């Protein structure tokens, strides 16, 4: 195989919006988690907790600007930073 002609297939990620704003997020008990959202897409969000970040595998609910609520699962956490994968099933 001629490696000079090899072009890797790009892995396309969904477009993300940088969003530094306060955001309403609650844990599975309905208790508010104060956060600043770093970026958001239809699949999830990355945020910084004002206090303690939720634990990995904790279920959270995001209250979106348009009034919708989306459930998600915390997939990673490092210090006060964490990422949520939204439940996108119909």
FIKOLZA-1660 file (N, C-alpha, C; in steps of 0.1 Angstrom, whole numbers, plus 5000, padded with zeros to 4 digits):
% residues 90
   i   px   py   pz ch aa at
   1 5008 4988 5000  A  X  N
   1 5000 5000 5000  A  X CA
   1 5009 5012 5000  A  X  C
   2 5006 5022 4991  A  X  N
   2 5013 5034 4990  A  X CA
   2 5008 5044 5001  A  X  C
   3 5015 5045 5012  A  X  N
   3 5011 5053 5024  A  X CA
   3 5010 5068 5020  A  X  C
   4 5017 5073 5010  A  X  N
   4 5017 5087 5006  A  X CA
   4 5003 5091 5001  A  X  C
   5 4995 5081 4997  A  X  N
   5 4982 5084 4992  A  X CA
   5 4971 5081 5002  A  X  C
   6 4975 5076 5014  A  X  N
   6 4965 5073 5024  A  X CA
   6 4960 5085 5031  A  X  C
   7 4947 5086 5032  A  X  N
   7 4941 5097 5039  A  X CA
   7 4931 5091 5049  A  X  C
   8 4933 5093 5062  A  X  N
   8 4924 5087 5072  A  X CA
   8 4910 5093 5070  A  X  C
   9 4901 5084 5073  A  X  N
   9 4887 5088 5073  A  X CA
   9 4884 5097 5085  A  X  C
  10 4879 5109 5082  A  X  N
  10 4877 5118 5093  A  X CA
  10 4865 5113 5102  A  X  C
  11 4867 5115 5115  A  X  N
  11 4856 5112 5125  A  X CA
  11 4849 5125 5128  A  X  C
  12 4837 5125 5122  A  X  N
  12 4829 5137 5124  A  X CA
  12 4822 5138 5137  A  X  C
  13 4824 5149 5144  A  X  N
  13 4817 5151 5157  A  X CA
  13 4806 5161 5154  A  X  C
  14 4796 5159 5162  A  X  N
  14 4785 5168 5161  A  X CA
  14 4790 5182 5165  A  X  C
  15 4785 5192 5159  A  X  N
  15 4788 5206 5162  A  X CA
  15 4784 5209 5176  A  X  C
  16 4794 5215 5183  A  X  N
  16 4791 5219 5197  A  X CA
  16 4791 5234 5198  A  X  C
  17 4783 5239 5207  A  X  N
  17 4783 5254 5210  A  X CA
  17 4790 5257 5223  A  X  C
  18 4799 5266 5222  A  X  N
  18 4806 5271 5234  A  X CA
  18 4795 5279 5242  A  X  C
  19 4793 5276 5254  A  X  N
  19 4783 5283 5261  A  X CA
  19 4787 5284 5276  A  X  C
  20 4792 5296 5279  A  X  N
  20 4796 5299 5293  A  X CA
  20 4784 5306 5299  A  X  C
  21 4775 5299 5306  A  X  N
  21 4764 5305 5312  A  X CA
  21 4759 5296 5323  A  X  C
  22 4752 5302 5333  A  X  N
  22 4746 5294 5344  A  X CA
  22 4735 5286 5338  A  X  C
  23 4733 5274 5344  A  X  N
  23 4725 5264 5338  A  X CA
  23 4717 5257 5349  A  X  C
  24 4705 5254 5347  A  X  N
  24 4697 5247 5357  A  X CA
  24 4699 5232 5356  A  X  C
  25 4705 5225 5365  A  X  N
  25 4708 5211 5365  A  X CA
  25 4704 5205 5379  A  X  C
  26 4696 5194 5379  A  X  N
  26 4693 5188 5391  A  X CA
  26 4697 5174 5392  A  X  C
  27 4699 5168 5404  A  X  N
  27 4703 5154 5405  A  X CA
  27 4690 5146 5405  A  X  C
  28 4692 5133 5407  A  X  N
  28 4681 5124 5407  A  X CA
  28 4671 5126 5418  A  X  C
  29 4676 5132 5429  A  X  N
  29 4667 5135 5440  A  X CA
  29 4660 5149 5439  A  X  C
  30 4663 5156 5428  A  X  N
  30 4656 5169 5425  A  X CA
  30 4664 5180 5432  A  X  C
  31 4676 5178 5437  A  X  N
  31 4683 5189 5443  A  X CA
  31 4691 5196 5433  A  X  C
  32 4692 5209 5433  A  X  N
  32 4698 5217 5423  A  X CA
  32 4714 5216 5424  A  X  C
  33 4720 5215 5412  A  X  N
  33 4734 5215 5411  A  X CA
  33 4738 5228 5404  A  X  C
  34 4745 5237 5410  A  X  N
  34 4749 5250 5404  A  X CA
  34 4760 5247 5395  A  X  C
  35 4759 5250 5382  A  X  N
  35 4769 5248 5372  A  X CA
  35 4771 5260 5362  A  X  C
  36 4782 5260 5356  A  X  N
  36 4784 5269 5344  A  X CA
  36 4787 5259 5333  A  X  C
  37 4779 5260 5322  A  X  N
  37 4781 5251 5311  A  X CA
  37 4792 5256 5302  A  X  C
  38 4801 5247 5299  A  X  N
  38 4813 5250 5290  A  X CA
  38 4809 5248 5276  A  X  C
  39 4803 5237 5272  A  X  N
  39 4798 5235 5259  A  X CA
  39 4786 5225 5259  A  X  C
  40 4778 5226 5249  A  X  N
  40 4766 5218 5248  A  X CA
  40 4763 5213 5234  A  X  C
  41 4757 5201 5233  A  X  N
  41 4753 5197 5220  A  X CA
  41 4740 5189 5222  A  X  C
  42 4734 5183 5212  A  X  N
  42 4722 5176 5214  A  X CA
  42 4725 5162 5221  A  X  C
  43 4738 5158 5222  A  X  N
  43 4741 5146 5228  A  X CA
  43 4746 5147 5242  A  X  C
  44 4750 5159 5247  A  X  N
  44 4754 5161 5260  A  X CA
  44 4760 5175 5263  A  X  C
  45 4766 5176 5275  A  X  N
  45 4772 5189 5279  A  X CA
  45 4784 5186 5287  A  X  C
  46 4793 5197 5288  A  X  N
  46 4804 5197 5296  A  X CA
  46 4802 5209 5305  A  X  C
  47 4804 5208 5318  A  X  N
  47 4802 5218 5327  A  X CA
  47 4812 5219 5339  A  X  C
  48 4812 5230 5346  A  X  N
  48 4820 5232 5358  A  X CA
  48 4810 5234 5369  A  X  C
  49 4810 5226 5379  A  X  N
  49 4802 5228 5391  A  X CA
  49 4807 5239 5400  A  X  C
  50 4797 5247 5405  A  X  N
  50 4801 5258 5414  A  X CA
  50 4806 5252 5427  A  X  C
  51 4799 5241 5431  A  X  N
  51 4803 5234 5443  A  X CA
  51 4809 5220 5439  A  X  C
  52 4804 5210 5445  A  X  N
  52 4808 5196 5442  A  X CA
  52 4802 5191 5429  A  X  C
  53 4810 5185 5420  A  X  N
  53 4804 5179 5408  A  X CA
  53 4797 5166 5411  A  X  C
  54 4787 5163 5403  A  X  N
  54 4780 5150 5405  A  X CA
  54 4789 5139 5402  A  X  C
  55 4786 5127 5408  A  X  N
  55 4795 5115 5407  A  X CA
  55 4793 5109 5393  A  X  C
  56 4803 5102 5388  A  X  N
  56 4802 5094 5376  A  X CA
  56 4791 5084 5377  A  X  C
  57 4783 5082 5367  A  X  N
  57 4771 5074 5366  A  X CA
  57 4759 5079 5374  A  X  C
  58 4760 5091 5379  A  X  N
  58 4748 5097 5385  A  X CA
  58 4739 5102 5374  A  X  C
  59 4726 5101 5377  A  X  N
  59 4716 5106 5367  A  X CA
  59 4713 5120 5371  A  X  C
  60 4713 5129 5361  A  X  N
  60 4709 5143 5363  A  X CA
  60 4699 5147 5353  A  X  C
  61 4693 5158 5355  A  X  N
  61 4682 5164 5346  A  X CA
  61 4686 5178 5343  A  X  C
  62 4687 5181 5330  A  X  N
  62 4690 5195 5325  A  X CA
  62 4677 5202 5322  A  X  C
  63 4676 5214 5326  A  X  N
  63 4665 5223 5323  A  X CA
  63 4669 5232 5312  A  X  C
  64 4665 5230 5300  A  X  N
  64 4670 5238 5288  A  X CA
  64 4663 5251 5287  A  X  C
  65 4669 5261 5280  A  X  N
  65 4664 5274 5279  A  X CA
  65 4650 5275 5273  A  X  C
  66 4647 5265 5264  A  X  N
  66 4634 5265 5257  A  X CA
  66 4623 5258 5265  A  X  C
  67 4626 5255 5278  A  X  N
  67 4616 5249 5287  A  X CA
  67 4616 5234 5288  A  X  C
  68 4623 5227 5278  A  X  N
  68 4624 5213 5279  A  X CA
  68 4633 5208 5290  A  X  C
  69 4631 5195 5294  A  X  N
  69 4639 5189 5304  A  X CA
  69 4645 5176 5297  A  X  C
  70 4658 5174 5299  A  X  N
  70 4665 5163 5293  A  X CA
  70 4672 5155 5304  A  X  C
  71 4670 5142 5305  A  X  N
  71 4678 5134 5315  A  X CA
  71 4691 5130 5309  A  X  C
  72 4701 5128 5317  A  X  N
  72 4714 5124 5313  A  X CA
  72 4721 5116 5323  A  X  C
  73 4733 5111 5320  A  X  N
  73 4741 5103 5328  A  X CA
  73 4755 5110 5329  A  X  C
  74 4761 5112 5341  A  X  N
  74 4774 5118 5342  A  X CA
  74 4784 5107 5337  A  X  C
  75 4792 5110 5327  A  X  N
  75 4801 5100 5321  A  X CA
  75 4815 5102 5326  A  X  C
  76 4819 5114 5330  A  X  N
  76 4832 5116 5335  A  X CA
  76 4832 5128 5345  A  X  C
  77 4841 5128 5354  A  X  N
  77 4843 5139 5363  A  X CA
  77 4858 5140 5367  A  X  C
  78 4862 5153 5368  A  X  N
  78 4876 5156 5372  A  X CA
  78 4876 5169 5380  A  X  C
  79 4877 5168 5393  A  X  N
  79 4876 5180 5401  A  X CA
  79 4862 5185 5400  A  X  C
  80 4860 5197 5397  A  X  N
  80 4847 5203 5396  A  X CA
  80 4841 5202 5382  A  X  C
  81 4849 5197 5372  A  X  N
  81 4845 5196 5358  A  X CA
  81 4839 5182 5356  A  X  C
  82 4828 5182 5348  A  X  N
  82 4822 5169 5345  A  X CA
  82 4815 5169 5331  A  X  C
  83 4811 5158 5326  A  X  N
  83 4804 5157 5313  A  X CA
  83 4792 5148 5315  A  X  C
  84 4781 5152 5308  A  X  N
  84 4769 5145 5308  A  X CA
  84 4765 5140 5294  A  X  C
  85 4761 5128 5293  A  X  N
  85 4756 5122 5281  A  X CA
  85 4741 5122 5282  A  X  C
  86 4734 5129 5273  A  X  N
  86 4719 5130 5274  A  X CA
  86 4713 5117 5269  A  X  C
  87 4701 5114 5275  A  X  N
  87 4693 5102 5270  A  X CA
  87 4686 5107 5258  A  X  C
  88 4690 5103 5246  A  X  N
  88 4684 5107 5234  A  X CA
  88 4674 5098 5228  A  X  C
  89 4671 5087 5235  A  X  N
  89 4661 5078 5230  A  X CA
  89 4647 5085 5229  A  X  C
  90 4640 5083 5218  A  X  N
  90 4627 5089 5215  A  X CA
  90 4620 5092 5227  A  X  C
% end
